[in-house]
Amino acid sequence: MNDRRQDTERNDEDRIRPEEIVDSIRTAPKPVVNTRYLADRFGVSLEEMFRELDSLAADGVVEKLEVSGYLNLWELSRETDLGDDSESA
């Protein structure tokens, strides 16, 4: 697990990079992950990780699968999974 501050105010060098999130999803034991898995992996709150993932979903990097009113699963978008995302170019 990465050592990251639990507070919601981060400076730029302490911010989770999208590439780190993509790599964590790509190397997860299952092709989809829940918000808690990634929050625990990065040592941040559920709320902070949800904001990060929601932003990546808006950019088309990940896809959000709503399982219920409060449970979300996340997977890499087809473009990201195939390595076509501009983040890694």
PDB file of N, CA, C and O in Angstrom:
ATOM      1  N   MET A   1       0.848  -1.179   0.000  1.00  0.00           N
ATOM      2  CA  MET A   1       0.000   0.000   0.000  1.00  0.00           C
ATOM      3  C   MET A   1       0.888   1.235   0.000  1.00  0.00           C
ATOM      4  O   MET A   1       1.901   1.270   0.699  1.00  0.00           O
ATOM      5  N   ASN A   2       0.524   2.231  -0.764  1.00  0.00           N
ATOM      6  CA  ASN A   2       1.281   3.469  -0.807  1.00  0.00           C
ATOM      7  C   ASN A   2       1.005   4.294   0.436  1.00  0.00           C
ATOM      8  O   ASN A   2      -0.105   4.279   0.967  1.00  0.00           O
ATOM      9  N   ASP A   3       2.029   5.022   0.904  1.00  0.00           N
ATOM     10  CA  ASP A   3       1.829   5.936   2.022  1.00  0.00           C
ATOM     11  C   ASP A   3       1.307   7.247   1.479  1.00  0.00           C
ATOM     12  O   ASP A   3       2.044   8.001   0.843  1.00  0.00           O
ATOM     13  N   ARG A   4       0.064   7.517   1.721  1.00  0.00           N
ATOM     14  CA  ARG A   4      -0.573   8.755   1.275  1.00  0.00           C
ATOM     15  C   ARG A   4      -1.317   9.341   2.463  1.00  0.00           C
ATOM     16  O   ARG A   4      -1.797   8.618   3.336  1.00  0.00           O
ATOM     17  N   ARG A   5      -1.402  10.673   2.479  1.00  0.00           N
ATOM     18  CA  ARG A   5      -2.126  11.325   3.561  1.00  0.00           C
ATOM     19  C   ARG A   5      -3.604  11.064   3.431  1.00  0.00           C
ATOM     20  O   ARG A   5      -4.134  10.988   2.322  1.00  0.00           O
ATOM     21  N   GLN A   6      -4.283  10.925   4.576  1.00  0.00           N
ATOM     22  CA  GLN A   6      -5.716  10.649   4.585  1.00  0.00           C
ATOM     23  C   GLN A   6      -6.562  11.906   4.387  1.00  0.00           C
ATOM     24  O   GLN A   6      -7.755  11.801   4.101  1.00  0.00           O
ATOM     25  N   ASP A   7      -5.970  13.090   4.535  1.00  0.00           N
ATOM     26  CA  ASP A   7      -6.790  14.299   4.414  1.00  0.00           C
ATOM     27  C   ASP A   7      -7.199  14.530   2.963  1.00  0.00           C
ATOM     28  O   ASP A   7      -6.628  13.950   2.039  1.00  0.00           O
ATOM     29  N   THR A   8      -8.196  15.384   2.786  1.00  0.00           N
ATOM     30  CA  THR A   8      -8.729  15.619   1.444  1.00  0.00           C
ATOM     31  C   THR A   8      -7.962  16.701   0.705  1.00  0.00           C
ATOM     32  O   THR A   8      -8.154  16.866  -0.500  1.00  0.00           O
ATOM     33  N   GLU A   9      -7.103  17.442   1.386  1.00  0.00           N
ATOM     34  CA  GLU A   9      -6.336  18.487   0.739  1.00  0.00           C
ATOM     35  C   GLU A   9      -4.957  17.947   0.418  1.00  0.00           C
ATOM     36  O   GLU A   9      -4.187  17.625   1.323  1.00  0.00           O
ATOM     37  N   ARG A  10      -4.646  17.847  -0.848  1.00  0.00           N
ATOM     38  CA  ARG A  10      -3.361  17.317  -1.290  1.00  0.00           C
ATOM     39  C   ARG A  10      -2.683  18.357  -2.167  1.00  0.00           C
ATOM     40  O   ARG A  10      -3.332  19.117  -2.886  1.00  0.00           O
ATOM     41  N   ASN A  11      -1.371  18.367  -2.087  1.00  0.00           N
ATOM     42  CA  ASN A  11      -0.656  19.202  -3.037  1.00  0.00           C
ATOM     43  C   ASN A  11      -0.405  18.372  -4.289  1.00  0.00           C
ATOM     44  O   ASN A  11      -0.676  17.171  -4.292  1.00  0.00           O
ATOM     45  N   ASP A  12       0.101  18.981  -5.342  1.00  0.00           N
ATOM     46  CA  ASP A  12       0.260  18.290  -6.622  1.00  0.00           C
ATOM     47  C   ASP A  12       1.156  17.069  -6.524  1.00  0.00           C
ATOM     48  O   ASP A  12       0.873  16.053  -7.159  1.00  0.00           O
ATOM     49  N   GLU A  13       2.236  17.140  -5.743  1.00  0.00           N
ATOM     50  CA  GLU A  13       3.144  15.993  -5.662  1.00  0.00           C
ATOM     51  C   GLU A  13       2.554  14.849  -4.850  1.00  0.00           C
ATOM     52  O   GLU A  13       3.006  13.711  -4.976  1.00  0.00           O
ATOM     53  N   ASP A  14       1.552  15.127  -4.018  1.00  0.00           N
ATOM     54  CA  ASP A  14       0.928  14.104  -3.184  1.00  0.00           C
ATOM     55  C   ASP A  14      -0.317  13.512  -3.845  1.00  0.00           C
ATOM     56  O   ASP A  14      -0.904  12.562  -3.327  1.00  0.00           O
ATOM     57  N   ARG A  15      -0.711  14.062  -4.970  1.00  0.00           N
ATOM     58  CA  ARG A  15      -1.930  13.632  -5.666  1.00  0.00           C
ATOM     59  C   ARG A  15      -1.713  12.268  -6.325  1.00  0.00           C
ATOM     60  O   ARG A  15      -0.623  11.965  -6.810  1.00  0.00           O
ATOM     61  N   ILE A  16      -2.757  11.463  -6.333  1.00  0.00           N
ATOM     62  CA  ILE A  16      -2.698  10.164  -6.999  1.00  0.00           C
ATOM     63  C   ILE A  16      -2.718  10.411  -8.505  1.00  0.00           C
ATOM     64  O   ILE A  16      -3.618  11.072  -9.024  1.00  0.00           O
ATOM     65  N   ARG A  17      -1.734   9.883  -9.186  1.00  0.00           N
ATOM     66  CA  ARG A  17      -1.676  10.049 -10.639  1.00  0.00           C
ATOM     67  C   ARG A  17      -2.622   9.054 -11.309  1.00  0.00           C
ATOM     68  O   ARG A  17      -2.720   7.909 -10.867  1.00  0.00           O
ATOM     69  N   PRO A  18      -3.320   9.471 -12.368  1.00  0.00           N
ATOM     70  CA  PRO A  18      -4.217   8.552 -13.071  1.00  0.00           C
ATOM     71  C   PRO A  18      -3.523   7.263 -13.499  1.00  0.00           C
ATOM     72  O   PRO A  18      -4.133   6.194 -13.482  1.00  0.00           O
ATOM     73  N   GLU A  19      -2.252   7.359 -13.882  1.00  0.00           N
ATOM     74  CA  GLU A  19      -1.511   6.172 -14.308  1.00  0.00           C
ATOM     75  C   GLU A  19      -1.399   5.147 -13.180  1.00  0.00           C
ATOM     76  O   GLU A  19      -1.415   3.940 -13.426  1.00  0.00           O
ATOM     77  N   GLU A  20      -1.284   5.637 -11.936  1.00  0.00           N
ATOM     78  CA  GLU A  20      -1.201   4.729 -10.789  1.00  0.00           C
ATOM     79  C   GLU A  20      -2.511   3.962 -10.614  1.00  0.00           C
ATOM     80  O   GLU A  20      -2.510   2.765 -10.329  1.00  0.00           O
ATOM     81  N   ILE A  21      -3.619   4.666 -10.787  1.00  0.00           N
ATOM     82  CA  ILE A  21      -4.927   4.020 -10.654  1.00  0.00           C
ATOM     83  C   ILE A  21      -5.119   2.999 -11.775  1.00  0.00           C
ATOM     84  O   ILE A  21      -5.558   1.876 -11.530  1.00  0.00           O
ATOM     85  N   VAL A  22      -4.790   3.393 -12.999  1.00  0.00           N
ATOM     86  CA  VAL A  22      -4.913   2.475 -14.136  1.00  0.00           C
ATOM     87  C   VAL A  22      -4.072   1.229 -13.893  1.00  0.00           C
ATOM     88  O   VAL A  22      -4.543   0.114 -14.119  1.00  0.00           O
ATOM     89  N   ASP A  23      -2.838   1.401 -13.438  1.00  0.00           N
ATOM     90  CA  ASP A  23      -1.958   0.258 -13.180  1.00  0.00           C
ATOM     91  C   ASP A  23      -2.527  -0.641 -12.089  1.00  0.00           C
ATOM     92  O   ASP A  23      -2.440  -1.865 -12.189  1.00  0.00           O
ATOM     93  N   SER A  24      -3.105  -0.051 -11.054  1.00  0.00           N
ATOM     94  CA  SER A  24      -3.690  -0.845  -9.967  1.00  0.00           C
ATOM     95  C   SER A  24      -4.882  -1.666 -10.444  1.00  0.00           C
ATOM     96  O   SER A  24      -5.060  -2.808 -10.020  1.00  0.00           O
ATOM     97  N   ILE A  25      -5.693  -1.093 -11.318  1.00  0.00           N
ATOM     98  CA  ILE A  25      -6.824  -1.849 -11.866  1.00  0.00           C
ATOM     99  C   ILE A  25      -6.305  -2.938 -12.806  1.00  0.00           C
ATOM    100  O   ILE A  25      -6.785  -4.072 -12.787  1.00  0.00           O
ATOM    101  N   ARG A  26      -5.335  -2.581 -13.612  1.00  0.00           N
ATOM    102  CA  ARG A  26      -4.787  -3.538 -14.587  1.00  0.00           C
ATOM    103  C   ARG A  26      -4.165  -4.753 -13.891  1.00  0.00           C
ATOM    104  O   ARG A  26      -4.251  -5.866 -14.410  1.00  0.00           O
ATOM    105  N   THR A  27      -3.545  -4.558 -12.732  1.00  0.00           N
ATOM    106  CA  THR A  27      -2.853  -5.652 -12.038  1.00  0.00           C
ATOM    107  C   THR A  27      -3.676  -6.275 -10.914  1.00  0.00           C
ATOM    108  O   THR A  27      -3.181  -7.142 -10.195  1.00  0.00           O
ATOM    109  N   ALA A  28      -4.924  -5.843 -10.756  1.00  0.00           N
ATOM    110  CA  ALA A  28      -5.793  -6.406  -9.709  1.00  0.00           C
ATOM    111  C   ALA A  28      -6.090  -7.876 -10.007  1.00  0.00           C
ATOM    112  O   ALA A  28      -6.028  -8.305 -11.159  1.00  0.00           O
ATOM    113  N   PRO A  29      -6.414  -8.648  -8.961  1.00  0.00           N
ATOM    114  CA  PRO A  29      -6.705 -10.066  -9.169  1.00  0.00           C
ATOM    115  C   PRO A  29      -7.929 -10.322 -10.054  1.00  0.00           C
ATOM    116  O   PRO A  29      -8.023 -11.382 -10.672  1.00  0.00           O
ATOM    117  N   LYS A  30      -8.846  -9.393 -10.125  1.00  0.00           N
ATOM    118  CA  LYS A  30     -10.059  -9.508 -10.954  1.00  0.00           C
ATOM    119  C   LYS A  30     -10.077  -8.333 -11.933  1.00  0.00           C
ATOM    120  O   LYS A  30      -9.448  -7.309 -11.665  1.00  0.00           O
ATOM    121  N   PRO A  31     -10.785  -8.459 -13.062  1.00  0.00           N
ATOM    122  CA  PRO A  31     -10.800  -7.370 -14.052  1.00  0.00           C
ATOM    123  C   PRO A  31     -11.619  -6.153 -13.631  1.00  0.00           C
ATOM    124  O   PRO A  31     -11.537  -5.104 -14.270  1.00  0.00           O
ATOM    125  N   VAL A  32     -12.407  -6.280 -12.565  1.00  0.00           N
ATOM    126  CA  VAL A  32     -13.134  -5.135 -12.022  1.00  0.00           C
ATOM    127  C   VAL A  32     -12.785  -5.007 -10.545  1.00  0.00           C
ATOM    128  O   VAL A  32     -12.504  -6.000  -9.874  1.00  0.00           O
ATOM    129  N   VAL A  33     -12.807  -3.781 -10.050  1.00  0.00           N
ATOM    130  CA  VAL A  33     -12.495  -3.539  -8.643  1.00  0.00           C
ATOM    131  C   VAL A  33     -13.556  -2.629  -8.053  1.00  0.00           C
ATOM    132  O   VAL A  33     -14.240  -1.904  -8.775  1.00  0.00           O
ATOM    133  N   ASN A  34     -13.689  -2.673  -6.732  1.00  0.00           N
ATOM    134  CA  ASN A  34     -14.601  -1.732  -6.094  1.00  0.00           C
ATOM    135  C   ASN A  34     -13.807  -0.552  -5.547  1.00  0.00           C
ATOM    136  O   ASN A  34     -12.578  -0.584  -5.489  1.00  0.00           O
ATOM    137  N   THR A  35     -14.517   0.468  -5.155  1.00  0.00           N
ATOM    138  CA  THR A  35     -13.887   1.691  -4.680  1.00  0.00           C
ATOM    139  C   THR A  35     -13.039   1.418  -3.444  1.00  0.00           C
ATOM    140  O   THR A  35     -11.950   1.977  -3.311  1.00  0.00           O
ATOM    141  N   ARG A  36     -13.516   0.577  -2.545  1.00  0.00           N
ATOM    142  CA  ARG A  36     -12.789   0.259  -1.308  1.00  0.00           C
ATOM    143  C   ARG A  36     -11.418  -0.362  -1.607  1.00  0.00           C
ATOM    144  O   ARG A  36     -10.428  -0.014  -0.965  1.00  0.00           O
ATOM    145  N   TYR A  37     -11.360  -1.272  -2.574  1.00  0.00           N
ATOM    146  CA  TYR A  37     -10.096  -1.914  -2.942  1.00  0.00           C
ATOM    147  C   TYR A  37      -9.043  -0.858  -3.283  1.00  0.00           C
ATOM    148  O   TYR A  37      -7.919  -0.912  -2.785  1.00  0.00           O
ATOM    149  N   LEU A  38      -9.411   0.098  -4.129  1.00  0.00           N
ATOM    150  CA  LEU A  38      -8.455   1.126  -4.535  1.00  0.00           C
ATOM    151  C   LEU A  38      -8.179   2.129  -3.424  1.00  0.00           C
ATOM    152  O   LEU A  38      -7.043   2.576  -3.268  1.00  0.00           O
ATOM    153  N   ALA A  39      -9.201   2.491  -2.646  1.00  0.00           N
ATOM    154  CA  ALA A  39      -8.987   3.414  -1.528  1.00  0.00           C
ATOM    155  C   ALA A  39      -7.996   2.813  -0.534  1.00  0.00           C
ATOM    156  O   ALA A  39      -7.091   3.501  -0.063  1.00  0.00           O
ATOM    157  N   ASP A  40      -8.165   1.545  -0.221  1.00  0.00           N
ATOM    158  CA  ASP A  40      -7.236   0.877   0.694  1.00  0.00           C
ATOM    159  C   ASP A  40      -5.842   0.792   0.091  1.00  0.00           C
ATOM    160  O   ASP A  40      -4.849   0.990   0.791  1.00  0.00           O
ATOM    161  N   ARG A  41      -5.762   0.506  -1.169  1.00  0.00           N
ATOM    162  CA  ARG A  41      -4.472   0.366  -1.852  1.00  0.00           C
ATOM    163  C   ARG A  41      -3.681   1.677  -1.837  1.00  0.00           C
ATOM    164  O   ARG A  41      -2.455   1.669  -1.720  1.00  0.00           O
ATOM    165  N   PHE A  42      -4.395   2.807  -1.956  1.00  0.00           N
ATOM    166  CA  PHE A  42      -3.734   4.105  -1.977  1.00  0.00           C
ATOM    167  C   PHE A  42      -3.771   4.827  -0.631  1.00  0.00           C
ATOM    168  O   PHE A  42      -3.212   5.916  -0.498  1.00  0.00           O
ATOM    169  N   GLY A  43      -4.422   4.232   0.362  1.00  0.00           N
ATOM    170  CA  GLY A  43      -4.465   4.842   1.691  1.00  0.00           C
ATOM    171  C   GLY A  43      -5.238   6.145   1.736  1.00  0.00           C
ATOM    172  O   GLY A  43      -4.840   7.089   2.419  1.00  0.00           O
ATOM    173  N   VAL A  44      -6.353   6.197   0.999  1.00  0.00           N
ATOM    174  CA  VAL A  44      -7.183   7.399   0.978  1.00  0.00           C
ATOM    175  C   VAL A  44      -8.611   7.028   1.360  1.00  0.00           C
ATOM    176  O   VAL A  44      -8.957   5.849   1.430  1.00  0.00           O
ATOM    177  N   SER A  45      -9.429   8.032   1.604  1.00  0.00           N
ATOM    178  CA  SER A  45     -10.824   7.786   1.965  1.00  0.00           C
ATOM    179  C   SER A  45     -11.613   7.288   0.754  1.00  0.00           C
ATOM    180  O   SER A  45     -11.210   7.476  -0.394  1.00  0.00           O
ATOM    181  N   LEU A  46     -12.744   6.651   1.042  1.00  0.00           N
ATOM    182  CA  LEU A  46     -13.638   6.212  -0.036  1.00  0.00           C
ATOM    183  C   LEU A  46     -14.092   7.401  -0.881  1.00  0.00           C
ATOM    184  O   LEU A  46     -14.156   7.319  -2.107  1.00  0.00           O
ATOM    185  N   GLU A  47     -14.401   8.496  -0.209  1.00  0.00           N
ATOM    186  CA  GLU A  47     -14.891   9.683  -0.910  1.00  0.00           C
ATOM    187  C   GLU A  47     -13.846  10.221  -1.875  1.00  0.00           C
ATOM    188  O   GLU A  47     -14.168  10.578  -3.009  1.00  0.00           O
ATOM    189  N   GLU A  48     -12.591  10.279  -1.427  1.00  0.00           N
ATOM    190  CA  GLU A  48     -11.536  10.796  -2.299  1.00  0.00           C
ATOM    191  C   GLU A  48     -11.318   9.875  -3.497  1.00  0.00           C
ATOM    192  O   GLU A  48     -11.182  10.343  -4.628  1.00  0.00           O
ATOM    193  N   MET A  49     -11.285   8.572  -3.249  1.00  0.00           N
ATOM    194  CA  MET A  49     -11.073   7.645  -4.359  1.00  0.00           C
ATOM    195  C   MET A  49     -12.250   7.685  -5.324  1.00  0.00           C
ATOM    196  O   MET A  49     -12.057   7.606  -6.537  1.00  0.00           O
ATOM    197  N   PHE A  50     -13.472   7.809  -4.800  1.00  0.00           N
ATOM    198  CA  PHE A  50     -14.639   7.904  -5.682  1.00  0.00           C
ATOM    199  C   PHE A  50     -14.518   9.121  -6.591  1.00  0.00           C
ATOM    200  O   PHE A  50     -14.808   9.039  -7.784  1.00  0.00           O
ATOM    201  N   ARG A  51     -14.089  10.255  -6.028  1.00  0.00           N
ATOM    202  CA  ARG A  51     -13.918  11.469  -6.844  1.00  0.00           C
ATOM    203  C   ARG A  51     -12.883  11.241  -7.947  1.00  0.00           C
ATOM    204  O   ARG A  51     -13.091  11.635  -9.095  1.00  0.00           O
ATOM    205  N   GLU A  52     -11.768  10.601  -7.587  1.00  0.00           N
ATOM    206  CA  GLU A  52     -10.723  10.317  -8.584  1.00  0.00           C
ATOM    207  C   GLU A  52     -11.266   9.415  -9.694  1.00  0.00           C
ATOM    208  O   GLU A  52     -11.068   9.685 -10.879  1.00  0.00           O
ATOM    209  N   LEU A  53     -11.950   8.345  -9.297  1.00  0.00           N
ATOM    210  CA  LEU A  53     -12.481   7.393 -10.275  1.00  0.00           C
ATOM    211  C   LEU A  53     -13.582   8.011 -11.128  1.00  0.00           C
ATOM    212  O   LEU A  53     -13.654   7.765 -12.332  1.00  0.00           O
ATOM    213  N   ASP A  54     -14.433   8.808 -10.508  1.00  0.00           N
ATOM    214  CA  ASP A  54     -15.503   9.476 -11.247  1.00  0.00           C
ATOM    215  C   ASP A  54     -14.918  10.415 -12.301  1.00  0.00           C
ATOM    216  O   ASP A  54     -15.444  10.514 -13.410  1.00  0.00           O
ATOM    217  N   SER A  55     -13.835  11.099 -11.954  1.00  0.00           N
ATOM    218  CA  SER A  55     -13.155  11.972 -12.899  1.00  0.00           C
ATOM    219  C   SER A  55     -12.556  11.166 -14.054  1.00  0.00           C
ATOM    220  O   SER A  55     -12.645  11.570 -15.213  1.00  0.00           O
ATOM    221  N   LEU A  56     -11.947  10.022 -13.727  1.00  0.00           N
ATOM    222  CA  LEU A  56     -11.392   9.158 -14.774  1.00  0.00           C
ATOM    223  C   LEU A  56     -12.497   8.591 -15.661  1.00  0.00           C
ATOM    224  O   LEU A  56     -12.296   8.403 -16.861  1.00  0.00           O
ATOM    225  N   ALA A  57     -13.661   8.319 -15.078  1.00  0.00           N
ATOM    226  CA  ALA A  57     -14.798   7.833 -15.867  1.00  0.00           C
ATOM    227  C   ALA A  57     -15.279   8.922 -16.827  1.00  0.00           C
ATOM    228  O   ALA A  57     -15.606   8.636 -17.979  1.00  0.00           O
ATOM    229  N   ALA A  58     -15.321  10.156 -16.359  1.00  0.00           N
ATOM    230  CA  ALA A  58     -15.736  11.270 -17.215  1.00  0.00           C
ATOM    231  C   ALA A  58     -14.769  11.459 -18.383  1.00  0.00           C
ATOM    232  O   ALA A  58     -15.165  11.902 -19.461  1.00  0.00           O
ATOM    233  N   ASP A  59     -13.497  11.120 -18.161  1.00  0.00           N
ATOM    234  CA  ASP A  59     -12.478  11.226 -19.211  1.00  0.00           C
ATOM    235  C   ASP A  59     -12.410   9.987 -20.099  1.00  0.00           C
ATOM    236  O   ASP A  59     -11.641   9.954 -21.060  1.00  0.00           O
ATOM    237  N   GLY A  60     -13.215   8.962 -19.782  1.00  0.00           N
ATOM    238  CA  GLY A  60     -13.226   7.756 -20.597  1.00  0.00           C
ATOM    239  C   GLY A  60     -12.107   6.771 -20.313  1.00  0.00           C
ATOM    240  O   GLY A  60     -11.887   5.841 -21.088  1.00  0.00           O
ATOM    241  N   VAL A  61     -11.397   6.966 -19.206  1.00  0.00           N
ATOM    242  CA  VAL A  61     -10.282   6.079 -18.852  1.00  0.00           C
ATOM    243  C   VAL A  61     -10.790   4.803 -18.200  1.00  0.00           C
ATOM    244  O   VAL A  61     -10.284   3.715 -18.475  1.00  0.00           O
ATOM    245  N   VAL A  62     -11.797   4.938 -17.331  1.00  0.00           N
ATOM    246  CA  VAL A  62     -12.413   3.782 -16.680  1.00  0.00           C
ATOM    247  C   VAL A  62     -13.916   3.830 -16.929  1.00  0.00           C
ATOM    248  O   VAL A  62     -14.466   4.856 -17.332  1.00  0.00           O
ATOM    249  N   GLU A  63     -14.560   2.702 -16.682  1.00  0.00           N
ATOM    250  CA  GLU A  63     -16.015   2.636 -16.774  1.00  0.00           C
ATOM    251  C   GLU A  63     -16.570   2.267 -15.409  1.00  0.00           C
ATOM    252  O   GLU A  63     -16.018   1.420 -14.706  1.00  0.00           O
ATOM    253  N   LYS A  64     -17.671   2.916 -15.045  1.00  0.00           N
ATOM    254  CA  LYS A  64     -18.322   2.672 -13.753  1.00  0.00           C
ATOM    255  C   LYS A  64     -19.510   1.752 -13.964  1.00  0.00           C
ATOM    256  O   LYS A  64     -20.360   1.995 -14.821  1.00  0.00           O
ATOM    257  N   LEU A  65     -19.555   0.695 -13.172  1.00  0.00           N
ATOM    258  CA  LEU A  65     -20.673  -0.242 -13.198  1.00  0.00           C
ATOM    259  C   LEU A  65     -21.417  -0.095 -11.883  1.00  0.00           C
ATOM    260  O   LEU A  65     -20.880  -0.439 -10.830  1.00  0.00           O
ATOM    261  N   GLU A  66     -22.643   0.410 -11.924  1.00  0.00           N
ATOM    262  CA  GLU A  66     -23.427   0.582 -10.707  1.00  0.00           C
ATOM    263  C   GLU A  66     -24.140  -0.722 -10.392  1.00  0.00           C
ATOM    264  O   GLU A  66     -25.017  -1.162 -11.135  1.00  0.00           O
ATOM    265  N   VAL A  67     -23.749  -1.335  -9.275  1.00  0.00           N
ATOM    266  CA  VAL A  67     -24.332  -2.605  -8.872  1.00  0.00           C
ATOM    267  C   VAL A  67     -25.584  -2.366  -8.049  1.00  0.00           C
ATOM    268  O   VAL A  67     -26.557  -3.111  -8.163  1.00  0.00           O
ATOM    269  N   SER A  68     -25.566  -1.346  -7.234  1.00  0.00           N
ATOM    270  CA  SER A  68     -26.727  -0.958  -6.431  1.00  0.00           C
ATOM    271  C   SER A  68     -26.625   0.541  -6.210  1.00  0.00           C
ATOM    272  O   SER A  68     -25.747   1.197  -6.768  1.00  0.00           O
ATOM    273  N   GLY A  69     -27.506   1.074  -5.410  1.00  0.00           N
ATOM    274  CA  GLY A  69     -27.500   2.507  -5.173  1.00  0.00           C
ATOM    275  C   GLY A  69     -26.226   3.040  -4.553  1.00  0.00           C
ATOM    276  O   GLY A  69     -25.937   4.231  -4.668  1.00  0.00           O
ATOM    277  N   TYR A  70     -25.456   2.183  -3.899  1.00  0.00           N
ATOM    278  CA  TYR A  70     -24.253   2.654  -3.223  1.00  0.00           C
ATOM    279  C   TYR A  70     -22.993   1.874  -3.581  1.00  0.00           C
ATOM    280  O   TYR A  70     -21.905   2.257  -3.154  1.00  0.00           O
ATOM    281  N   LEU A  71     -23.102   0.804  -4.343  1.00  0.00           N
ATOM    282  CA  LEU A  71     -21.935  -0.002  -4.691  1.00  0.00           C
ATOM    283  C   LEU A  71     -21.578   0.205  -6.155  1.00  0.00           C
ATOM    284  O   LEU A  71     -22.410   0.027  -7.044  1.00  0.00           O
ATOM    285  N   ASN A  72     -20.339   0.580  -6.386  1.00  0.00           N
ATOM    286  CA  ASN A  72     -19.848   0.774  -7.747  1.00  0.00           C
ATOM    287  C   ASN A  72     -18.646  -0.117  -7.985  1.00  0.00           C
ATOM    288  O   ASN A  72     -17.801  -0.293  -7.107  1.00  0.00           O
ATOM    289  N   LEU A  73     -18.580  -0.671  -9.174  1.00  0.00           N
ATOM    290  CA  LEU A  73     -17.410  -1.412  -9.616  1.00  0.00           C
ATOM    291  C   LEU A  73     -16.779  -0.625 -10.750  1.00  0.00           C
ATOM    292  O   LEU A  73     -17.465   0.078 -11.493  1.00  0.00           O
ATOM    293  N   TRP A  74     -15.479  -0.749 -10.875  1.00  0.00           N
ATOM    294  CA  TRP A  74     -14.744   0.014 -11.874  1.00  0.00           C
ATOM    295  C   TRP A  74     -13.905  -0.931 -12.717  1.00  0.00           C
ATOM    296  O   TRP A  74     -13.305  -1.875 -12.204  1.00  0.00           O
ATOM    297  N   GLU A  75     -13.871  -0.668 -14.005  1.00  0.00           N
ATOM    298  CA  GLU A  75     -13.017  -1.433 -14.906  1.00  0.00           C
ATOM    299  C   GLU A  75     -12.385  -0.470 -15.891  1.00  0.00           C
ATOM    300  O   GLU A  75     -12.885   0.636 -16.099  1.00  0.00           O
ATOM    301  N   LEU A  76     -11.287  -0.890 -16.495  1.00  0.00           N
ATOM    302  CA  LEU A  76     -10.653  -0.054 -17.500  1.00  0.00           C
ATOM    303  C   LEU A  76     -11.550   0.013 -18.727  1.00  0.00           C
ATOM    304  O   LEU A  76     -12.179  -0.977 -19.100  1.00  0.00           O
ATOM    305  N   SER A  77     -11.603   1.179 -19.350  1.00  0.00           N
ATOM    306  CA  SER A  77     -12.351   1.281 -20.603  1.00  0.00           C
ATOM    307  C   SER A  77     -11.641   0.433 -21.650  1.00  0.00           C
ATOM    308  O   SER A  77     -10.467   0.097 -21.494  1.00  0.00           O
ATOM    309  N   ARG A  78     -12.334   0.098 -22.687  1.00  0.00           N
ATOM    310  CA  ARG A  78     -11.739  -0.729 -23.747  1.00  0.00           C
ATOM    311  C   ARG A  78     -10.482  -0.061 -24.313  1.00  0.00           C
ATOM    312  O   ARG A  78      -9.472  -0.726 -24.541  1.00  0.00           O
ATOM    313  N   GLU A  79     -10.547   1.247 -24.537  1.00  0.00           N
ATOM    314  CA  GLU A  79      -9.407   1.978 -25.083  1.00  0.00           C
ATOM    315  C   GLU A  79      -8.213   1.926 -24.140  1.00  0.00           C
ATOM    316  O   GLU A  79      -7.081   1.714 -24.575  1.00  0.00           O
ATOM    317  N   THR A  80      -8.467   2.118 -22.849  1.00  0.00           N
ATOM    318  CA  THR A  80      -7.386   2.077 -21.870  1.00  0.00           C
ATOM    319  C   THR A  80      -6.820   0.674 -21.761  1.00  0.00           C
ATOM    320  O   THR A  80      -5.604   0.494 -21.705  1.00  0.00           O
ATOM    321  N   ASP A  81      -7.693  -0.313 -21.730  1.00  0.00           N
ATOM    322  CA  ASP A  81      -7.251  -1.697 -21.598  1.00  0.00           C
ATOM    323  C   ASP A  81      -6.392  -2.122 -22.784  1.00  0.00           C
ATOM    324  O   ASP A  81      -5.471  -2.924 -22.630  1.00  0.00           O
ATOM    325  N   LEU A  82      -6.689  -1.592 -23.956  1.00  0.00           N
ATOM    326  CA  LEU A  82      -5.909  -1.920 -25.146  1.00  0.00           C
ATOM    327  C   LEU A  82      -4.656  -1.058 -25.275  1.00  0.00           C
ATOM    328  O   LEU A  82      -3.857  -1.237 -26.194  1.00  0.00           O
ATOM    329  N   GLY A  83      -4.497  -0.120 -24.341  1.00  0.00           N
ATOM    330  CA  GLY A  83      -3.312   0.729 -24.366  1.00  0.00           C
ATOM    331  C   GLY A  83      -3.418   1.922 -25.282  1.00  0.00           C
ATOM    332  O   GLY A  83      -2.402   2.513 -25.649  1.00  0.00           O
ATOM    333  N   ASP A  84      -4.646   2.291 -25.665  1.00  0.00           N
ATOM    334  CA  ASP A  84      -4.840   3.412 -26.573  1.00  0.00           C
ATOM    335  C   ASP A  84      -5.067   4.737 -25.860  1.00  0.00           C
ATOM    336  O   ASP A  84      -5.348   5.743 -26.512  1.00  0.00           O
ATOM    337  N   ASP A  85      -4.949   4.758 -24.519  1.00  0.00           N
ATOM    338  CA  ASP A  85      -5.213   6.006 -23.796  1.00  0.00           C
ATOM    339  C   ASP A  85      -4.053   6.973 -23.996  1.00  0.00           C
ATOM    340  O   ASP A  85      -2.896   6.562 -24.085  1.00  0.00           O
ATOM    341  N   SER A  86      -4.371   8.244 -24.064  1.00  0.00           N
ATOM    342  CA  SER A  86      -3.358   9.268 -24.296  1.00  0.00           C
ATOM    343  C   SER A  86      -2.473   9.480 -23.084  1.00  0.00           C
ATOM    344  O   SER A  86      -1.384  10.039 -23.216  1.00  0.00           O
ATOM    345  N   GLU A  87      -2.907   9.047 -21.902  1.00  0.00           N
ATOM    346  CA  GLU A  87      -2.118   9.204 -20.685  1.00  0.00           C
ATOM    347  C   GLU A  87      -0.790   8.460 -20.784  1.00  0.00           C
ATOM    348  O   GLU A  87       0.222   8.924 -20.259  1.00  0.00           O
ATOM    349  N   SER A  88      -0.786   7.308 -21.454  1.00  0.00           N
ATOM    350  CA  SER A  88       0.428   6.506 -21.488  1.00  0.00           C
ATOM    351  C   SER A  88       1.262   6.756 -22.738  1.00  0.00           C
ATOM    352  O   SER A  88       2.324   6.156 -22.902  1.00  0.00           O
ATOM    353  N   ALA A  89       0.796   7.632 -23.617  1.00  0.00           N
ATOM    354  CA  ALA A  89       1.534   7.898 -24.861  1.00  0.00           C
ATOM    355  C   ALA A  89       2.669   8.860 -24.635  1.00  0.00           C
ATOM    356  O   ALA A  89       3.392   9.194 -25.574  1.00  0.00           O
TER     357      ALA A  89
END
